[in-house]
Amino acid sequence: MAKSTSLAVFALIIAIGALGLGAYQVFFISAPTSPDSGISNTWSDFHYAYVYTNPISPTWIPVDQLLINFTVNPGESAFFLFSTFATVQAGYFSSLQLNFVLDGVVLAAPTHPSWTLLTNGTLIEAPVSFHYVLETISAGAHNLSIHITGSNIGNNIVSSTLLVQTIIS
């Protein structure tokens, strides 16, 4: 009898602890830090068709079908997300590079993210996703797109999604 009573008391202590932890999580962890924080606006665009690189003219190729016009209010940050399926053809140092382009300026490494797929003989077919948070961005109208470049005419992206969110800091 004492053994079952001890087990019942132990189970009750565990249940009360779990309930307290749940209440703590609801009221203190998942609540926003202020009523003025969070996602302000969201814009997205999707382009299914293939976009190929052009190694004959090794320049940045704009993906014009993925162009998002967005507005930033004072005190907001911007979050960019790009997702696609990339193919890099087998070959000697075959490459594909992707970059965000903000207001017509390629946001290149090392200060901004870019994505490079490079192979030395093996075909690469893979989903690619990268993001960037621009904590300091001027208030007003902006646009965001993606540019690609590569070393093989068969290198491409397909089924691409671009997302922009403004965040109240």
C-alpha positions as CSV (number, residue, x, y, z in Angstrom):
1,M,0.0,0.0,0.0
2,A,2.8,2.4,0.9
3,K,4.5,1.7,-2.4
4,S,1.4,2.6,-4.5
5,T,0.8,5.7,-2.4
6,S,4.4,6.8,-3.0
7,L,4.0,6.2,-6.7
8,A,0.8,8.2,-6.8
9,V,2.4,11.1,-4.9
10,F,5.4,11.0,-7.3
11,A,3.1,11.0,-10.3
12,L,1.1,14.0,-8.9
13,I,4.4,15.9,-8.4
14,I,5.4,15.2,-12.0
15,A,1.9,16.3,-13.3
16,I,2.0,19.5,-11.3
17,G,5.5,20.3,-12.6
18,A,4.5,19.6,-16.2
19,L,1.4,21.9,-15.7
20,G,3.6,24.6,-14.3
21,L,6.1,24.3,-17.1
22,G,3.3,24.5,-19.7
23,A,1.9,27.6,-18.0
24,Y,5.3,29.2,-17.9
25,Q,5.8,28.5,-21.6
26,V,2.4,29.9,-22.6
27,F,2.7,33.1,-20.6
28,F,6.4,33.9,-20.7
29,I,8.1,32.2,-23.7
30,S,5.6,32.3,-26.6
31,A,4.3,35.8,-25.8
32,P,5.7,38.6,-27.9
33,T,8.2,40.9,-26.2
34,S,6.1,43.9,-27.1
35,P,2.8,44.5,-28.9
36,D,4.7,46.3,-31.6
37,S,7.0,43.5,-32.7
38,G,6.6,40.8,-35.4
39,I,6.0,40.5,-39.1
40,S,4.5,43.6,-40.6
41,N,4.0,42.6,-44.3
42,T,4.8,39.7,-46.6
43,W,5.2,39.5,-50.3
44,S,6.1,36.5,-52.4
45,D,6.5,35.4,-56.0
46,F,6.8,32.0,-57.7
47,H,8.3,31.1,-61.1
48,Y,8.2,27.6,-62.4
49,A,10.1,27.8,-65.7
50,Y,13.8,27.1,-66.2
51,V,16.3,29.9,-66.1
52,Y,19.7,29.0,-67.7
53,T,23.1,30.6,-67.2
54,N,25.1,31.9,-70.2
55,P,28.8,31.2,-70.0
56,I,29.5,32.8,-73.3
57,S,28.7,36.2,-71.6
58,P,29.6,35.5,-68.0
59,T,27.4,38.2,-66.5
60,W,24.6,38.2,-63.9
61,I,21.4,37.1,-65.5
62,P,18.3,38.7,-63.9
63,V,15.4,36.4,-63.1
64,D,12.9,39.1,-64.2
65,Q,9.9,36.9,-63.3
66,L,10.9,37.0,-59.7
67,L,10.7,40.7,-58.9
68,I,9.1,41.9,-55.7
69,N,8.2,45.5,-55.1
70,F,7.9,46.2,-51.4
71,T,7.7,49.0,-48.9
72,V,9.6,49.4,-45.7
73,N,8.2,51.6,-42.9
74,P,10.5,53.5,-40.4
75,G,11.9,51.1,-37.8
76,E,11.4,48.0,-39.8
77,S,13.9,45.3,-40.9
78,A,13.6,43.1,-44.0
79,F,13.8,39.3,-44.3
80,F,14.6,37.8,-47.8
81,L,14.2,34.1,-48.6
82,F,14.9,32.3,-51.9
83,S,14.2,28.7,-52.7
84,T,14.7,26.8,-55.9
85,F,15.8,23.6,-57.6
86,A,19.3,23.9,-59.2
87,T,21.1,21.8,-61.7
88,V,24.9,22.1,-62.4
89,Q,26.0,20.0,-65.3
90,A,29.0,17.7,-65.0
91,G,32.2,19.2,-66.2
92,Y,35.5,20.6,-65.3
93,F,34.8,23.3,-62.7
94,S,31.2,23.8,-63.7
95,S,29.5,26.3,-61.4
96,L,26.2,28.1,-60.7
97,Q,26.0,31.2,-58.5
98,L,22.8,32.9,-57.1
99,N,22.5,36.3,-55.4
100,F,19.9,38.6,-54.1
101,V,19.6,41.9,-56.0
102,L,18.2,44.8,-53.9
103,D,17.2,48.0,-55.9
104,G,19.3,46.9,-58.8
105,V,22.5,46.2,-56.8
106,V,23.8,42.6,-56.5
107,L,24.2,41.8,-52.8
108,A,27.5,39.9,-53.1
109,A,29.7,38.2,-50.6
110,P,31.5,38.6,-48.3
111,T,29.1,41.1,-46.7
112,H,26.0,39.6,-48.1
113,P,25.0,36.0,-48.8
114,S,25.3,34.2,-52.1
115,W,25.0,30.6,-53.0
116,T,27.6,28.8,-55.2
117,L,27.3,25.2,-56.5
118,L,30.6,24.0,-57.9
119,T,31.5,20.6,-59.4
120,N,34.6,19.0,-60.9
121,G,33.0,16.3,-62.9
122,T,29.8,15.2,-61.2
123,L,26.2,16.3,-62.0
124,I,24.6,18.2,-59.2
125,E,20.8,18.4,-58.9
126,A,19.7,19.8,-55.5
127,P,17.2,22.0,-53.8
128,V,18.8,25.3,-52.7
129,S,17.4,27.7,-50.2
130,F,19.1,30.7,-48.6
131,H,18.0,33.8,-46.7
132,Y,19.2,37.1,-45.4
133,V,18.0,39.6,-42.8
134,L,18.7,43.2,-43.6
135,E,18.5,44.9,-40.2
136,T,19.2,48.3,-41.6
137,I,17.2,49.3,-44.6
138,S,15.9,52.8,-45.5
139,A,12.2,53.4,-45.2
140,G,10.4,53.6,-48.5
141,A,9.9,51.7,-51.7
142,H,12.3,48.9,-52.7
143,N,12.5,45.9,-55.1
144,L,14.2,42.6,-54.7
145,S,15.0,39.9,-57.3
146,I,17.5,37.1,-58.0
147,H,20.4,37.1,-60.4
148,I,22.3,33.9,-61.6
149,T,25.6,33.3,-63.3
150,G,27.4,30.1,-64.3
151,S,30.0,28.4,-66.4
152,N,27.9,25.9,-68.4
153,I,25.0,26.6,-70.7
154,G,23.0,23.7,-69.1
155,N,23.2,25.0,-65.6
156,N,19.8,26.2,-64.5
157,I,17.3,26.8,-61.8
158,V,13.6,25.9,-61.8
159,S,10.5,26.1,-59.6
160,S,11.8,29.2,-57.7
161,T,10.1,31.1,-54.9
162,L,11.1,34.5,-53.6
163,L,9.8,35.9,-50.3
164,V,10.1,39.3,-48.6
165,Q,8.9,40.1,-45.1
166,T,9.2,43.4,-43.2
167,I,9.7,43.0,-39.5
168,I,8.9,45.5,-36.8
169,S,12.1,45.7,-34.7
